[in-house]
């Protein structure tokens, strides 16, 4: 056979017509509309008791060289809510996320216009290390330091003002803070008996939660999550998603994800970006069940992306 030719089509003869399954019925026997299906998938969760704005993105443009990758985006970032940024690869969402603690500045040729504020103050008026303590990031791949579980968290604590440097890492104050951070990240019960174990011996999901604990140890106002579950198994993903929802009471959370189901499960508000533009912003239920823009409907339905 010519290797450039496609394989022959096999036709399988059957003695009956194919069976077409009917739509799933609701409790009253009627077919459920698509919007209702997604609504039922989202487990109800209480509204956060304290919702307040921590950051504001105002008319922000971001470029690498001559290429504008984010175009005139305005968004609020609130404590008490999870903001999920969704969109196809190349839509600008990760670049926008990294701009919130000025990580885009690391890339040569990066430029920005517009304003980003933290508690009303322009982030470029803040010392960059202080900004990154207050607005911390957890990356796509878990990146624990090659040291013990305890020292991974204590390292972040030693960088905080008033901690007295790394020589005081074993003080009772530091030990309490490490324990608290591990509790907040939902990891303490799994590692309490062996905090001297190398962090590199933890599972992928545990390593990611350790990275979240390390970020939380700095007591940030905002937690940035860049595809935090993309390298994890479903059980670890569920654990971290539950953690994200719990943490939103005490810290503003922004998550970038390609997983639409994940965005629907964890987000209070959703920002859909396409080709650098903010196409649609709204509550999770509104964006997923009743999108206003045609591009949003096409993306959510799987027409592209």
Buried (B, 14 or more C-beta within 10 A) or exposed (E): EEEEEEEEEEEEEEEEEEEEEEEEEEEEEEEBEEEEEBBEEBEEEEEBEEBEBBBBBBEBBBBBEEEBBBBBBEBBBBBBBBBBBBBBEEBBBBBBBBBBBBBBBEEEEBEBEBBBBBEEEEBEEBEEEEBBBBBBBBBBEBEBBEBBBBBBBBBBBBBEEEBEEEEEBEBEEBBEBBBBBBBBBBBBEBBEEEBEEBBBEBBBBBBBBBBBBBBBBBBBBBBBBBBBBBBBEEEBBBBBBBBBBEBBBBBBBBBBBBBBEBBBBBBBBBBBBBEBBBBBBBBBBBBBBEBEEEBBEBBBEEEEB
